[in-house]
Amino acid sequence: MNLILDGHCYKYELESLANMFFHENKVRVVEEKDFGQEEYLYTQYTPESDGTVLLKVVTKIDGKLREECFRGKPDEKDPDRFCEYHLCRMLYRQLEEATGLSLAWGMLTGVRPVRLIYRYRERGMSDAQIREHLRRDYFVTDEKIDLLLRTADKEKQILDLSRPESFSLYISIPFCPSRCNYCSFVSHSIERAKKLIPEYVSLLIREIEYVAPIVQKLGLRLETVYFGGGKPTAISSEQLEQIICAIEQHFDLSHLREYTVEAGRPDTITMQKLQMLKRKGVTRISINPQTMNDAVLEQIGRRHTTAQTIEAFQMARQAGHRNINMDLIAGLTGDTLESFCRTVDQVIGLAPENITLHTLSVKRSSRLGQHAKEFYLQEHQRVTDMLSYAGQRFYEEQYLPYYLYRQKNTMENMENVGYCKDGAEGYYNV
């Protein structure tokens, strides 16, 4: 389907908005008036002699034409935002009618929608006014507005701790036991890349040695360290300890608020690694089941079981870890609403301090992305109910949302949210 831009350059927002309705058939942006296509989205900007503008959206979908116009005088402070907003609003309403889809986030397309709450509060708007504005002008549902307001309250407390010279150190360990079907990260399975690990560790330590004096010269203050990947525990305990020791040796850790290592997949976790991490001052770890359904685990390519997840969690507690995060994904291949609800209940039963709930994002470079069209058509309806159930259960068990972000190609255009028990927020994520 073509998205036609006539007289303006508001490509990004209009394209992003249109793609939220057409996951399986991405729009193509063109600037010529090509109405030869069976379906198209036409957007027009025409300045008038009296200082007003005429904005028009015409769509042809499933053989039906829809047209809407808006005439007004742009805001002198930001005329582009004014025009872009009204074009997007008209396009959204037409696409909603044509497809029958009402998006929970409405017209919002940004990665960090919580920032809108800060902006509106700085303008002196009450939460009731913010709610009415988002609902009326952007078509956001009350459920998502509630989530935004609660997240903003918690996230602001963390942001207020940051200083201009604060920084975080991310350490990438790009190795995994196997690659999940939804994964698009630059990572390598241990089976194929085992011989690369010693050299990678050596070069990573050299990079740590190189970066540390630059940080010191700039007067920066290290407040969080985060080991991600891949899966950091895919390498040996000795190799992981070498990297941690290099950080200790070359960086000032006296201002550190948080030290996170993604222990990640249960099949990479051992008591030796957990004890070493505790001994070396790691304050937060992740044990990431994604689901507690063994059949789904097998289908997505994860070579561990629910029993191994529970065993790894119990080992972590025995090793003294008191701040554990667990990642879950809503929308996995083969998962059902009932199965997902059982997963949520099982994880809550383990009582981790953090639970991060992701919505499946179908990336083109993943194995799943090669069959994206079929997947979206099959899986579209269930994710909203999954997220609603999880959000309600987390609320009941006093898990508070403290960070939220959105990304492209997620099922039903939904979000990723970090939940925590009070006082167990993950600073790096914010």
N, C-alpha and C positions, 0 to 999 in steps of 0.2 A: 504494500500500500504506500502511495506517495503522500508526503506531507509537503504541501506547496506553500512557500513563503513569498508573499507579494508585497513589496514596498517596505519590508522591515527585516531585521536580523535577529529576531527573538527565537533563534533556533533551539538553544539548549533546553529551556523550560518546556517549550511546546513538544519537542521530540521526546523528552523524558516523560511528560504526561501521557502522550499517545502510547508509548511503549508499555506503560503500566496496564493498558487495556489489551495490548496485543503481544503478549510474551512470545507466543508461538509464531508470530509473523511480524518481525520488526519493520517499522516504517522506514521509508527512504526519503530523505529530505531533498527537495528540488526547488529551484528558484524560478523555473519557467512554468508558465500556465499550461500544464499538461493535463487536460481533462479526458484524455483518451483511455485512461485506466478505468477498469470496471469499478474500482473503489478509490476514493481519495479524500484527503483532508485539506481544505483550502483555507488559508488565513491571509487577510488583507489589511493593510494599514494605508489610509489616505488622509494626508493633512488638508484641512480646509482653510480658506482665506480669512475666516474670522477667528483663527487660533484654536479651533476645535479639531478633533480628529474623528474620522469615521473608521471604525473597526468592524470587520466582518469575518465570520466563520461559516463556511459551507462544507458539509460532509455528504459523501455518498457511500453508504454502507448497505450491503445486501439489497442493492437496487433502489434504496429509498434516499431521497434528497432531504437534507435538513439545513436551514439557514437562520442565522441570527446576526443582528447588527447592533452596534453600540456607538453612540455619538456623545462625546464629552470633551471637556477642556482638561488637558493633562496637568498634573501637579507640577508647578514650576521647579520645585526642589528635586524631583525625580520623575521626569516625564516618561522615561523608559519603563520604570517599574509599573507605573500606572497603566501604560498600554499593554505591557506584557501580562499583567494580572487580568485585565478584561478579556484579552484574547484567550488566555488559559481557561478562564471561567466559562466562556461560551463553548470552548472545545470540550471541556469536562462534561458539561450538561448534555451536549449532543452525544458524546461517547457513552455516557451513562445510560441514556435512553436507547441508543442503538444496540448496545451489548447486553443490557439488563444487569450490568455489574455496578454495585455501589461500593466504592473503595473505603475501607475503614479510615484511612489517612486522608481521604478526600483528595484535594488538589496538591497537597504537600509532596514535594519531591526531594527535599534535602536530606543529607546524611544525618545531621544532628538537629532534629526538630526541637529539642529541648531549648536550644538557643533562642527560639522565638519567645519562650516564656520569660527568659531573662530580659529580652528586649522590651516586651510589653510591660513587665513589672517596673523597669526603669522609667518608662513613660508615665508611671503612676496608675496603670490599670489594675483594678481588683481582679481576683481570680474569677469572680462571676462575670466580669466584663470580658476577660480573656476567653472564657468558655463560650460566651455568646458570639464573640468575634470569630473564633475558629469554627464553630458550628455553622454560623450563618454565611460567612464569607469564604470559607475554605472547605466546608462540607465534611469536617472531621467528626467522627462519632464520639459520643460521651465517654465510651470506654477508653478510647485512645487519649482523650483530653485528660481524664483522670490519671492515666499512666504518665502523661507528660508532667502534670502538676506535681505528682508524688516524686517522680524522678528528679525534677528540678530542685525540690526542697532538699533532697539528700545530696545530690551532686554539687550544689552550691557550697555546702559545708566543706567538701573536699577541695573545690577550686579555691576557696578562700585561704587554704593552707599554703598554696603555691606562691613562690616568690619569683621575681623576674629572672633570677639567676638559677632557678631550679631546673634540673633536667633528669631524664630517665635514660637508662642504658638497656638496650635490647640486644640480646645474644641469640643468634639464630643457629640452631642445630638441625639442618635440613635432611634428616634421615628418619625413616619410619619402617616398622616391620613389614608393612604392605601398604598399598595405596587404596584408600576408600574410593568408591565410585563417584562421589560428589566432590572430591578434592581437586583443587586447581593450584595449590601451593607448589612452589619450586622445591620439591622434595624428592628423595630417592629411597627406594626400598633397600633395606639392609642386604637382602639377598643379592642385589645387583651392584651395590656400592660399598660393600664392606671394606674393600681394599683402599678406598678413598679416605676412610675415617681418620687414620693416624695423621696423614698429611693435612687434612682439613683442620684437625685440632691444633696442630703445630702452627699453621698459618693464622688461625683465629687468635691464638695467643700472641703472635707477632703483631696482629692488628690491634689488640688490646694495649700492648706496649707502645704502639705508635700513637694511638688516640689519647691516651691518658695525659701526656704532657700538654697537648693542645687544650684539653678541657681545663687543666690547671692554669694555663696561661690566660685563658678567657675568664677565669674567676667563677666558673660554674660550680654549682652545688648538686652533687648526686643524691637524689632522694628515693629513687626506685630502680631496682634491677629486675629484669624480666627475661627468663630463658624460655624461648618458644621455638617453633620449627615448622614442619617436622615434629619430632618428639625427642626432647633432650635426653630422656632416659633410654632411648634406642641405642645410645653408645654405652660403653662400660662405665662402671662406677669410678674406676681409676681415671679414665679420660675426662669424665665430668668434673672430678675433683681437681684435675690439673687446670681446667679453665677457671673454676671458682677461685683457686689459689692465685692465679694470675690477676684476677680482678682485685682480690685482697691486697696483693702486693703493689699494684700500680694506681689504684683509685683510693681516694679518701672516702671511707664508708661511715664516717662519724655522724653524718646527718641523714643516714638512710632511714626511711620510714617503712619500707617494704622490700622484701627480697623474695621474688616469686620464681619457682621452677615448675613448668608444665610437666609433671610426671606423666601425664597423658594416658596412653593406653595401658590398661591393666597388665597386658602380656609383656610389658617392658619393665614393670616395677618389681623390685626385690627388696627384701629387708635391708640388705647391705647398702643399697642406694638410698633408701629412706633414712637410715641411721646416719649415713655420711652427710646428707643434706641438712639434717637437724644439727649435727655437730658443727657444720660450717656456717651456721647462722641463717639458713633459709627460713623465712617466716610464713610463707604461704606456698602451697602446692596445689596443682590441679590433677584430679583423677577423672578422666573423661569417658564415661560409658557411651554417650550419645543416645543410647536406648538400652533398656533392660530386657529386651526381647531377643532371644538367641537366634530366632529365625531371621529377624531383620538384620542383626549383626552379620550373619553369614551372607545375606543378600547384598549388603553394601560393601563387603570385602574386609571386614574387621575380624581378625583371627583371635578373638577372645570370647569369653562367655560372661553371662551375668554373674555366675558364681565367682569368676576371677575378679570381677569388679568389686564385689563385696569383700573378698579376701584381701585385695589390695587396700581397700579403705580401712579395714580392721588392722592390717599391718601398719598403716600410716599412724593410726591412733596409738598403737603399741610403741611405735618409734618416737612418740611425743609430739606429733604434729597437731596443732590446735586451730589451724586456719586452713581448711580444705575447701576448694572449689570443685564442683562437678558440672560438666557441660552436657547439655541435652540439645537435641535437634528435633524440631517439629517438621513433619512432612517427609520423613525418610521413605525410601522405596519399600513398599510392602507393609508399612506400619498402618495401623488402623486407629481410630479415635479411642476405642476401648483399650487397645494395647498401650497407646501413648499415656492414657490416664493411669494405667497400672505402673508405668515407668515413673511418672511424676510421684505417685504415692510411695513407691519403693525408695526413691531417692530421698524424699522428705523423711522417710522412716530412718534412714541412716544419719540424718541430722548434720549434714555438712554446713559450714558457716556461710558458704557462697553457693548459689546455683545460677549458672548462666544459661539462658534459654535462647537458642538460635532458631531462626526460621531457615529452612533449607534454601540455599541459593544455588541455582543451576548454572554453573559456569561453562562457557564454551569449551575450555581446555580440559574439563573433566570428562571421564567416561560417560557419565550420565548426560552431560551436555551434548553429546553426539546424538542423543535421542530426545532432545528437549521438547520438541513439538508434541510428540506422543505423550511424554510425561506430564506436561502441563494440562493436556486435555483430560488425562485420567485422574490427576491428583488435585484438581483445583479446589474442590469444595470443603475439604476436611480441616484445613490448617487453622482457619479462624476459630473453630470450636476447640481445637487443641490448645491454642494460646489462651483462649478465654478460661478454659478449665485450669490450666497451669497458673495463670495470674490470680484466679480466685483462691486456689489452694495455697499459693505462696502467701497471699494476704492473710489468710486464716492462720497460717503458721508463723506469722510475723517476719517473713522475709520481705525486705524493703527494696524497691527498685532504686539503684544508684547510678546507673549509666545506661544509655540507650543510643543505638545507632541503626540506620537503615542502609541497605545496599541494593544495587540493581539485581534483577533476576531472581528475587526471592518469591517464594510461593505466596500468592495473593498480596504481594507488595507489602508484606509484614516486616516486623522489626526483630532486632536482637537486643535482649535486655539482661543486664546483670542484677541479680537479687542477692541480698545479704542479710544476715542477722545484724542487729544494731551494733556498731563498733567493729564490724569485720569487713568494711568496704575495701575493694581493690583499688588502690590509688593509681596504679599504672594505667588501668583501663580508662580512667577519667582524663 
